[in-house]
Amino acid sequence: MVEIWPGAAYPLGATFDGSGTNFAIFSEAAERVELCLFDKGRGKKLKETRIELTEVDAFVWHCYLPSIRPGQRYGYRVHGAYDPSIGMRCNPNKLLLDPYAKATAGEIDWDQSLFGYDFGDPDSRNDDDSAAHMTLGVVINPFFDWEGDRRLDIPYNESVIYEAHVKGMTQLHPDVPEDLRGTYAGLAHPAITSHLTKLGVTAIELMPVHQFVQDSTLLDKGLRNYWGYNTLGFFAPHADYAATARDEQALGQQVQEFKSLVKSMHAAGIEVILDVVYNHTAEGNHLGPTLSFKGIDNGAYYRLEEDDLRYYTDYTGTGNSLNVRHPHSLQLLMDSLRYWVTEMHVDGFRFDLAATLAREFYDVDRLATFFELVQQDPVVSQVKLIAEPWDIGPGGYQVGNFPPQWTEWNGAYRDTVRDFWRGEPSLGEFASRIAGSSDLYEHSGRRPVASINFVTAHDGFTLRDLVSYNEKHNEANGEDSNDGESHNRSWNHGVEGPTDDPEILAARAREQRNFLATLLLSQGVPMLLHGDELGRTQQGNNNTYAQDSEISWVHWDQVDKPLMEFTSAVLRLRKEHPTFRRKRFFTGSTVRAVGEEGDRLNDIVWLHLDGRPMEDGDWESGTQAIGMYLNGHGIKGKDARGGAITDDHFLLYFNADGPAQVTLPPDEYAAAWDVVIDTGGSADGDTHVAGTTLTMDSRSLVVLREHGEPESTPDHSVAASVASMATRT
């Protein structure tokens, strides 16, 4: 006999308090709810104990079990109406995962019992019991010794984000113990954290680590969901990524392992940002399985088609969309976000297909309730909030339109920078993007850091593949390469894929340096795709969602060391000079202003290669080369002591055309200049006097710093290392 106390309706989920466990689940659709406890058997040998929940407050069914400890596996059975035509899908024969489960055990196996109908007859009702085939919730121990750990709160303008995959980063690393590879513990290993700190990364953005489901269509092909955008549990760390989850005696320990990862990253000075998928769940459309939300309260959790409640509104391409119009669905999102901040100590979130969360009605509305809740929440509003500002619905591309508190993946930056370096006329827009995209963000009161700049991300080519392939090569996905983006804005430099041609290899190496230097020295927040600094290739596959294989994993034995050193050196330059990480937009004027104390220059001046300032009519000239002067005395803002921020002056030249002669501007800009970056290698490292010329290779980037005394040049080593690496391939 299990002793049963009434318990409380809050908090939702299973909460162990040191003595026993409170269970609480919301369902307005339920007529009865049973809590199901399971022993440690497997499959049909599971021993199930059912406890009817008789206490109900505001549609929250609850009880307290003083005998239940961490490690206990559980699920729910919800009794109620089953009539898909009116949106009701309750069926007590389907064991359901607690939406608030903080850990899970086991994977679903796609048995027919998991579905509400018989295969081949969607209008039928299937009453087979699904318990033996389901993922179960696990009661966790919430206590953890953080040893004083807390969020780092690194300012956006000082941030460098590194998008990474838990397994992909660690599976092939020779210095990570074999039993820790592919896990949170492996990612916390000093071999990984030291690489990130040496590189200059301040935040690691983890691809989905919420508990997700393996797709049956992929399993049938012998593939697996690698990316993880198929969430079922919004509170539970994905069990497959935990070394401890492989131990039947350590149920629920993935929570402790994830907390240890965060603590290790924080100790290394690195923030942890989660890529979260709150726009849909793994239950799919009307033909999908009944695993959790669908059987608990279908109409509360999902957006249903108003003219036929059997079907789901799909703004995500996955079969369903979460119902952000319902208070309990919104509560789920906010409770999840708050949990990961307060209990797991994460530093922020990147919201997948965030435009879906703004569809309170049909159009995207940045004033939707979800964003209002985030705005007023004292916990969630204080962490980094990054939107993927689009979905597949009508009007779904919303770059620049999110609320002032948010930052965004800037897809316009990615496309424009790719176009520029492959020779597509885009000079005016290119200038706008590298200067912080004020045309997208300034109107809403935001600053340059609203733009999360990236050239590559998990979805698409790696940087090396971007310069090595004209076409996608997704044959390994089993879809005849019909999947993935076809318009990649890439260029193979004359040969598709691998080559031994030294000229092509040199051109590709230079192009990778161009992309990296452009990204890391642009205004805004740079985001690197993991492995781009190492020369990682996916063999031309631009949609590795199903490639949990060596195609996607980082090959640490094939590292491009010169490229890694170059990336680290450019990041060091960025860190040492605030002119590359401004807090405010440039003033916008590109002409000289004469003051009482003589000639003064604006904070930014766009230049022709012959040294003349650009005029309004010059932007449509068709040229693919431009210079940018950054005035180190034009940085608005104060340092920590309230003093004005000043820096050296810089010149940046971007040449996506043939070899060029650059005439440095007159001495009113600076009397002399030192080359600190030359991706081509032709510009010598000597001091260049104002008005003289230097040579740029075709398709190259050169950065010069105002010449000064040796003791005032903290980036001298950066200049030397970057200049030398530019000549190596």
TORMAR-469751 format. One record per residue (C-alpha): residue in three letters; x, y, z. Coordinates in steps of 0.1 Angstrom, whole numbers, padded with zeros to 4 digits, always signed. Each point is the difference from the previous one (the first is absolute). Layout:
ALAXYZ/...
This chain:
MET+0000+0000+0000/VAL+0012+0035-0009/GLU-0008+0027+0026/ILE-0018+0029-0018/TRP-0003+0035+0013/PRO-0019+0028-0017/GLY+0031+0020-0011/ALA-0001+0034-0017/ALA-0009+0013-0034/TYR+0032+0019-0003/PRO+0027-0005-0012/LEU-0010-0021-0030/GLY+0020-0032-0006/ALA+0016-0024+0024/THR+0017+0019+0028/PHE+0022-0018+0026/ASP+0003+0021+0032/GLY+0024-0023+0019/SER-0027-0020+0016/GLY-0024-0010-0027/THR-0013+0011-0035/ASN-0028+0022-0010/PHE-0016-0007-0034/ALA-0022+0025-0018/ILE-0012+0001-0036/PHE-0024+0023-0019/SER-0029-0013-0021/GLU-0033+0018-0005/ALA-0010-0027-0024/ALA+0004-0028+0026/GLU-0029-0018+0018/ARG+0024-0022+0020/VAL+0038-0001+0003/GLU+0022-0028+0011/LEU+0036+0003+0011/CYS+0019-0031-0011/LEU+0032-0011+0019/PHE+0023-0026-0016/ASP+0027-0022+0014/LYS+0034-0005-0018/GLY-0011-0027-0024/ARG-0001+0004-0037/GLY-0026-0004-0028/LYS-0028-0023+0009/LYS+0016-0009+0033/LEU-0007+0035+0014/LYS-0019-0002+0032/GLU-0025+0029+0002/THR-0017+0014+0030/ARG-0029+0024-0007/ILE-0011+0027+0024/GLU-0032+0020-0007/LEU+0004+0037+0005/THR-0031+0012+0019/GLU+0013+0035+0009/VAL-0007+0026-0027/ASP+0005+0038+0002/ALA-0005+0022-0031/PHE+0003-0030-0023/VAL+0033-0011+0017/TRP-0001-0036+0012/HIS+0024-0007+0029/CYS+0011-0022+0029/TYR+0030-0004+0023/LEU+0017-0034+0005/PRO+0023+0000+0030/SER+0017-0032-0010/ILE+0011+0010-0034/ARG+0037+0009-0005/PRO+0022+0011-0029/GLY+0004-0027-0027/GLN-0037-0009+0000/ARG-0014-0004-0035/TYR-0035+0012-0007/GLY-0026+0010-0026/TYR-0037+0010-0002/ARG-0032-0014-0014/VAL-0027+0025-0008/HIS-0037-0010-0002/GLY-0023+0022-0020/ALA-0017+0005-0033/TYR+0015-0014-0032/ASP-0014+0017-0031/PRO+0026+0014-0023/SER-0027+0019-0020/ILE-0004+0023+0029/GLY+0037+0000+0010/MET-0003-0025+0029/ARG+0026-0028+0001/CYS-0001-0014+0035/ASN+0007-0038+0003/PRO+0010-0016+0033/ASN+0016-0029-0019/LYS+0028+0024-0011/LEU+0026+0006+0027/LEU+0010+0037-0001/LEU+0032+0018+0008/ASP-0003+0027+0026/PRO+0005+0034-0019/TYR+0020+0011+0031/ALA+0021-0032+0003/LYS+0036+0012+0009/ALA+0016-0033-0011/THR-0010-0029-0022/ALA+0008-0037-0004/GLY-0003-0021-0031/GLU-0009+0008-0036/ILE-0033-0005-0019/ASP+0002-0028-0025/TRP-0028+0011-0024/ASP-0022-0030+0008/GLN-0036+0004-0013/SER-0012+0003+0036/LEU+0015+0034+0002/PHE-0025+0013-0025/GLY-0037+0008+0005/TYR-0010-0020-0031/ASP+0009-0032-0018/PHE+0025+0004-0028/GLY-0017+0002-0033/ASP-0033+0012+0015/PRO+0004+0036+0013/ASP-0037+0001+0010/SER+0002-0030+0023/ARG+0007+0000+0038/ASN+0030-0020+0013/ASP-0003-0010+0037/ASP+0032-0020+0002/ASP+0020+0008+0032/SER+0031+0020-0009/ALA+0019-0001+0034/ALA+0026-0026-0011/HIS+0010+0022-0029/MET+0001+0034+0016/THR+0026+0024+0013/LEU-0006+0004+0038/GLY+0004+0030+0022/VAL+0025-0003+0029/VAL-0001+0017+0034/ILE+0032+0019+0005/ASN+0021+0012+0029/PRO-0001+0038-0004/PHE+0029+0006+0025/PHE+0034+0009-0014/ASP+0031+0017+0013/TRP+0006+0029-0023/GLU+0029+0012+0021/GLY-0009+0036-0005/ASP-0006-0002-0038/ARG-0023+0025-0016/ARG-0007+0015-0034/LEU+0030+0019-0016/ASP-0021+0028-0015/ILE+0026+0008-0027/PRO-0011+0031-0019/TYR-0012-0007-0035/ASN+0026+0023-0016/GLU+0027-0021+0016/SER-0016-0033-0009/VAL+0012-0026-0026/ILE-0025-0028-0005/TYR+0010-0035-0010/GLU-0028-0022-0013/ALA+0008-0036+0009/HIS-0014-0035+0003/VAL+0006-0020+0031/LYS+0008-0032-0018/GLY+0015+0015-0031/MET+0026+0019+0020/THR+0012-0029+0021/GLN-0007-0033-0018/LEU+0034-0002-0017/HIS+0022+0021+0023/PRO+0030-0021+0009/ASP+0006+0017+0034/VAL-0036-0005+0012/PRO-0003-0034+0018/GLU-0018-0024-0022/ASP-0028-0006+0025/LEU-0007+0037+0001/ARG-0001+0007-0037/GLY-0033+0013-0013/THR-0011+0011+0034/TYR-0004+0030+0022/ALA+0029-0012+0021/GLY+0021-0002-0031/LEU-0009+0035-0010/ALA+0011+0012+0035/HIS+0034-0017-0005/PRO+0030+0024+0002/ALA+0009-0010-0036/ILE-0031+0017-0012/THR-0002+0030+0024/SER+0037+0008-0006/HIS-0006+0000-0038/LEU-0028+0024+0004/THR+0019+0024+0023/LYS+0031-0001-0022/LEU-0022+0008-0029/GLY-0016+0030+0018/VAL-0036-0013+0003/THR-0021+0015+0027/ALA-0032-0020-0005/ILE-0008-0035-0012/GLU-0035-0003-0017/LEU-0010-0036+0003/MET-0022-0015-0026/PRO-0032-0016+0016/VAL+0006-0018+0033/HIS-0036-0002+0010/GLN-0012-0036-0001/PHE-0008-0007-0036/VAL-0014-0030-0020/GLN+0016-0020-0027/ASP-0021+0001-0032/SER-0014-0033-0012/THR+0006+0010-0037/LEU+0037+0004+0008/LEU+0003-0032+0021/ASP-0016-0019-0029/LYS+0029+0012-0022/GLY+0027-0008+0025/LEU+0004+0036+0009/ARG-0005+0021+0032/ASN-0012+0035+0008/TYR+0033+0018+0006/TRP-0010+0036+0004/GLY-0028-0006+0026/TYR-0027+0023-0012/ASN-0027-0024+0011/THR-0006+0008+0036/LEU-0023-0020+0023/GLY+0013+0011+0035/PHE+0006+0037+0005/PHE+0016-0005+0035/ALA+0020-0031-0005/PRO+0036-0001-0013/HIS+0002-0024-0029/ALA+0009-0033+0016/ASP+0021-0014-0029/TYR+0025+0028+0007/ALA+0007-0011+0036/ALA+0027-0025+0008/THR-0019-0008+0033/ALA-0033-0007-0019/ARG+0017-0033-0012/ASP-0001-0012+0035/GLU-0034-0015+0011/GLN+0010+0008+0036/ALA+0005+0037-0007/LEU-0035+0009-0013/GLY-0004+0038-0002/GLN+0037+0007+0004/GLN+0001+0018-0034/VAL-0012+0030+0019/GLN+0030+0000+0023/GLU+0023-0006-0030/PHE-0014+0029-0019/LYS+0003+0023+0030/SER+0037-0011+0003/LEU+0004+0010-0037/VAL-0013+0035+0006/LYS+0021+0004+0031/SER+0031-0010-0019/MET-0007+0024-0028/HIS-0006+0028+0024/ALA+0033-0008+0017/ALA+0017+0004-0034/GLY-0018+0034-0005/ILE-0024-0014-0026/GLU-0038+0006+0000/VAL-0024-0028-0009/ILE-0029+0009-0024/LEU-0026-0026-0010/ASP-0016-0004-0034/VAL-0036-0006+0010/VAL-0029-0013-0020/TYR-0032+0014+0015/ASN-0018+0003-0033/HIS-0011-0036-0004/THR+0003-0035+0016/ALA+0009-0035-0012/GLU-0036-0011-0001/GLY-0004+0012-0036/ASN-0034+0004-0018/HIS-0032-0019+0003/LEU+0018-0031-0011/GLY+0027+0003+0026/PRO+0003-0020+0032/THR-0016+0008+0033/LEU+0029+0005+0024/SER-0008+0028+0023/PHE-0018+0033-0008/LYS-0023-0015-0025/GLY-0015-0024+0025/ILE+0001+0024+0030/ASP-0018+0030-0015/ASN+0002+0002-0038/GLY-0018+0033-0005/ALA+0019+0018+0028/TYR+0035-0009-0012/TYR-0004+0000-0038/ARG-0013+0025-0025/LEU-0029-0018-0018/GLU-0016+0010-0033/GLU-0031+0019+0009/ASP-0021-0013-0029/ASP+0009-0036+0008/LEU+0014-0008+0035/ARG+0013-0034-0012/TYR+0029+0017-0016/TYR+0030+0021+0013/THR+0011+0034-0011/ASP+0036-0004-0012/TYR+0022+0031-0002/THR+0032-0021+0005/GLY+0000-0027-0026/THR-0001-0027+0027/GLY-0037-0007+0002/ASN-0011+0022+0029/SER+0005+0033+0017/LEU-0002+0006+0038/ASN-0031+0020+0010/VAL+0014+0033+0012/ARG-0035+0013+0005/HIS-0007-0023+0030/PRO+0011+0010+0035/HIS+0012-0034+0010/SER+0020-0004-0032/LEU+0016+0034+0007/GLN+0006-0011+0036/LEU+0018-0031-0012/LEU+0024+0022-0021/MET+0007+0025+0028/ASP+0004-0027+0027/SER+0024-0018-0023/LEU+0021+0031-0007/ARG+0000+0010+0037/TYR+0010-0035+0010/TRP+0030-0001-0023/VAL+0012+0034+0012/THR-0006-0005+0038/GLU+0007-0037+0004/MET+0024-0008-0029/HIS+0018+0034+0000/VAL-0001+0005-0037/ASP+0007+0035-0014/GLY-0024+0003-0028/PHE-0020-0015-0028/ARG-0002-0001-0038/PHE-0036-0005-0010/ASP-0005-0023-0030/LEU-0026+0014-0025/ALA-0008+0028+0024/ALA-0025+0016-0024/THR-0024-0029+0009/LEU+0000+0012+0036/ALA-0013+0034-0012/ARG-0030-0014-0018/GLU-0026+0005+0027/PHE-0025+0003-0028/TYR+0012-0005-0035/ASP+0025+0027-0009/VAL+0033+0004+0018/ASP-0004+0026+0028/ARG+0030+0011+0020/LEU-0025+0011+0027/ALA-0014-0035+0004/THR-0006-0012+0036/PHE+0031-0022+0001/PHE+0022+0029-0006/GLU-0019+0021+0026/LEU+0005-0028+0025/VAL+0038-0002-0007/GLN+0002+0038+0003/GLN-0015+0002+0035/ASP+0016-0032+0014/PRO+0027+0009+0025/VAL+0021-0031-0008/VAL-0004-0007-0037/SER+0002+0036-0010/GLN+0035+0003+0014/VAL+0017-0027-0021/LYS+0011+0000-0037/LEU-0030-0004-0023/ILE+0008-0009-0036/ALA-0027-0005-0026/GLU+0001-0020-0032/PRO-0022+0026-0015/TRP-0020-0020-0025/ASP-0023-0030-0005/ILE-0017-0015-0031/GLY-0033+0017+0005/PRO-0012+0030-0021/GLY+0021+0031+0008/GLY+0023-0022+0020/TYR+0033+0018-0008/GLN+0002+0025+0028/VAL+0037+0011+0001/GLY+0001+0033+0018/ASN-0035-0001+0014/PHE+0004-0016+0034/PRO-0005+0020+0033/PRO+0028+0023+0012/GLN+0011-0024+0027/TRP+0008-0027-0025/THR+0030-0008-0023/GLU-0004-0018-0033/TRP+0018-0024-0023/ASN+0006+0024-0028/GLY-0007-0020-0032/ALA+0005+0032-0020/TYR+0036+0002+0012/ARG+0007-0036-0010/ASP-0014+0004-0035/THR+0016+0033-0007/VAL+0035-0009+0012/ARG-0001-0032-0020/ASP-0011+0019-0031/PHE+0027+0026+0004/TRP+0028-0025+0002/ARG-0012-0020-0029/GLY-0001+0031-0022/GLU-0037+0009+0000/PRO-0006+0038-0002/SER-0011+0009+0036/LEU+0023+0027+0011/GLY-0025+0023+0017/GLU-0017-0028+0019/PHE+0033-0015+0009/ALA+0011+0033+0015/SER-0032+0001+0020/ARG+0003-0036+0013/ILE+0037+0003+0012/ALA-0009+0034+0017/GLY-0026-0016+0022/SER-0032-0001-0022/SER-0014+0033+0013/ASP-0027-0002-0027/LEU-0014-0031+0017/TYR+0003+0008+0037/GLU+0004+0037+0007/HIS-0036+0009-0007/SER-0011-0020+0030/GLY+0025+0015+0024/ARG+0023-0029-0002/ARG+0038+0001-0003/PRO+0026-0018-0022/VAL+0000-0030+0024/ALA-0036-0008-0011/SER+0017-0016-0030/ILE+0014-0035+0005/ASN+0022-0001-0030/PHE+0008-0034-0016/VAL+0013-0013-0033/THR-0007-0037+0007/ALA-0022-0019+0025/HIS-0010-0036+0006/ASP-0026+0003-0028/GLY+0021+0003-0032/PHE+0036-0004-0011/THR+0029+0002+0024/LEU+0025+0028-0008/ARG+0023-0023-0018/ASP-0028-0014-0021/LEU-0012+0035-0008/VAL+0032+0006-0019/SER+0002-0036-0014/TYR-0034-0008-0015/ASN-0024+0016-0024/GLU-0028-0026+0007/LYS-0012-0019+0030/HIS+0010-0036+0003/ASN-0026-0016+0023/GLU-0001-0035-0014/ALA+0007-0015+0034/ASN-0033+0013+0013/GLY-0019-0024-0023/GLU-0022+0026-0017/ASP+0018+0002-0033/SER+0014+0034+0010/ASN-0035+0016-0001/ASP+0004+0011+0036/GLY+0019+0031+0011/GLU+0004+0035-0014/SER+0008+0001-0037/HIS+0011+0037-0001/ASN+0031+0000+0021/ARG+0018+0031-0013/SER+0031-0022-0001/TRP+0030-0003-0024/ASN+0023-0029-0005/HIS+0028+0020-0016/GLY+0000-0022-0032/VAL-0002-0036+0013/GLU-0029-0016+0018/GLY+0012-0015+0033/PRO+0034-0013+0008/THR+0030+0009-0022/ASP+0038-0002+0000/ASP+0003+0032-0021/PRO+0023+0023+0021/GLU-0015+0032-0015/ILE-0035-0010+0008/LEU+0009-0011+0035/ALA+0018+0033+0006/ALA-0031+0020-0013/ARG-0023-0020+0023/ALA+0022+0006+0030/ARG+0001+0037-0007/GLU-0038+0001-0004/GLN-0005-0017+0033/ARG+0023+0027+0016/ASN-0021+0027-0018/PHE-0032-0013+0015/LEU+0014-0004+0035/ALA+0017+0034+0001/THR-0032+0017-0014/LEU-0022-0018+0026/LEU+0022+0006+0030/LEU+0007+0037-0008/SER-0036+0010-0009/GLN-0021+0020+0024/GLY-0024-0023+0019/VAL+0004-0033+0017/PRO+0019-0027-0020/MET-0010-0036+0000/LEU+0023-0027-0012/LEU-0012-0035-0010/HIS+0019-0027+0019/GLY+0030-0013-0020/ASP+0001+0029-0025/GLU+0032+0012+0016/LEU+0014-0036-0005/GLY-0009-0003-0037/ARG-0028-0025+0007/THR-0018-0015-0030/GLN-0033-0019-0004/GLN+0010-0011-0035/GLY-0024+0024-0015/ASN-0031-0011+0020/ASN-0019+0032+0010/ASN-0028-0018+0020/THR+0016-0023+0024/TYR-0031-0003+0022/ALA+0001-0038-0004/GLN+0038-0005+0001/ASP+0009-0011+0034/SER+0032-0012-0016/GLU+0035+0010-0009/ILE-0014+0022-0027/SER-0011+0024+0027/TRP+0024-0006+0029/VAL+0031+0021+0004/HIS+0031-0019-0012/TRP+0027+0013+0025/ASP+0027-0019-0019/GLN-0006+0021-0031/VAL+0003+0034+0015/ASP+0011+0030-0022/LYS+0024+0014+0025/PRO+0008+0032-0019/LEU-0037+0008-0004/MET-0005-0006+0037/GLU+0029+0023+0009/PHE-0013+0026-0024/THR-0035-0001+0016/SER+0015+0003+0035/ALA+0022+0029-0010/VAL-0029+0019-0016/LEU-0021-0006+0031/ARG+0028+0013+0021/LEU+0001+0032-0021/ARG-0038+0004+0005/LYS+0003-0004+0037/GLU+0029+0025+0004/HIS-0018+0027-0021/PRO-0034+0014+0010/THR-0003+0016-0035/PHE-0010-0035-0013/ARG-0027-0005+0027/ARG-0018+0033+0003/LYS-0030+0003+0022/ARG-0017+0026-0022/PHE-0005+0005-0037/PHE+0022+0023-0021/THR-0015+0035-0006/GLY-0005-0008-0037/SER+0017+0029-0016/THR+0029-0007-0024/VAL+0014+0035-0005/ARG+0025+0020+0019/ALA-0013+0025+0025/VAL+0022+0031+0008/GLY+0000+0010+0037/GLU+0014+0029+0018/GLU+0033-0018+0007/GLY+0006-0010-0036/ASP-0009-0029-0022/ARG-0017-0028+0017/LEU-0012-0033-0015/ASN-0033-0019+0006/ASP-0001-0032+0020/ILE-0001-0019-0033/VAL+0011+0009-0035/TRP-0005-0022-0031/LEU+0029+0002-0024/HIS+0008-0007-0037/LEU+0032-0019-0004/ASP+0016+0032-0013/GLY-0006+0016+0034/ARG-0030+0022-0009/PRO-0031-0001+0022/MET-0030-0018-0015/GLU-0028+0023-0013/ASP-0037-0009-0001/GLY+0002-0008-0037/ASP+0030-0023+0003/TRP-0019-0029+0017/GLU-0015-0012-0033/SER+0032+0001-0020/GLY+0003-0038-0001/THR+0034+0000+0018/GLN+0007-0029+0023/ALA+0026+0017+0022/ILE-0003+0025+0028/GLY+0019+0015+0028/MET-0014+0008+0035/TYR+0017+0025+0024/LEU-0009-0005+0037/ASN+0007+0030+0022/GLY+0013-0012+0034/HIS-0011+0033+0015/GLY-0035-0003-0012/ILE-0011-0029+0022/LYS-0030+0011+0020/GLY-0003-0014+0035/LYS+0018+0000+0034/ASP+0023-0026+0016/ALA-0006-0015+0034/ARG+0014+0031+0017/GLY-0021+0024-0020/GLY+0028+0011-0024/ALA-0004+0004-0037/ILE+0009-0031-0020/THR+0028+0007-0026/ASP+0020-0023-0022/ASP+0024+0001-0029/HIS-0012+0009-0035/PHE-0004-0029-0024/LEU-0003-0004-0038/LEU-0017-0031-0015/TYR+0001-0008-0037/PHE-0023-0027-0015/ASN+0009-0010-0035/ALA-0022-0026-0017/ASP+0015+0008-0034/GLY+0034-0004-0017/PRO+0034+0012+0013/ALA-0002+0036+0010/GLN+0022+0030+0010/VAL-0013+0018+0031/THR+0009+0036+0006/LEU-0001+0008+0037/PRO-0020+0031+0009/PRO+0017+0033+0009/ASP+0017+0006+0033/GLU-0031+0016+0016/TYR-0011-0036+0005/ALA+0033-0010+0014/ALA+0036+0007-0008/ALA+0010-0037-0005/TRP-0015-0034+0001/ASP+0010-0036+0010/VAL-0014-0031-0017/VAL-0015-0023+0026/ILE-0020-0023-0022/ASP+0005-0010-0037/THR-0019-0031-0010/GLY+0018+0000-0034/GLY+0036+0005+0013/SER+0012+0026-0025/ALA-0002+0031+0022/ASP+0034+0001+0019/GLY+0001+0006+0037/ASP+0019+0032-0002/THR-0014+0034+0010/HIS-0018+0018-0028/VAL-0001+0038-0001/ALA-0032+0018-0008/GLY-0006+0004-0037/THR+0023-0028-0011/THR-0012-0032-0016/LEU-0001-0037+0009/THR-0009-0030-0020/MET-0030-0022+0007/ASP-0004-0035-0014/SER-0032-0009-0019/ARG-0028-0010+0024/SER+0017+0011+0032/LEU-0005+0021+0031/VAL+0026+0023+0016/VAL-0002+0017+0034/LEU+0023+0028+0010/ARG+0004+0017+0034/GLU+0012+0035+0006/HIS+0037-0001+0006/GLY+0011+0006+0036/GLU+0028-0005+0024/PRO+0008-0037+0008/GLU-0011+0004+0036/SER-0034+0011-0011/THR-0006-0028-0024/PRO-0015-0029+0021/ASP-0009-0019-0032/HIS+0035+0000-0014/SER+0002-0038+0004/VAL-0034-0003-0017/ALA+0012+0019-0030/ALA+0031-0022-0003/SER-0019-0032+0003/VAL-0028+0009-0023/ALA+0024+0014-0027/SER+0021-0032+0001/MET-0030-0024-0001/ALA-0015+0018-0030/THR+0029-0014-0021/ARG-0006-0036+0012/THR-0026-0024-0014/
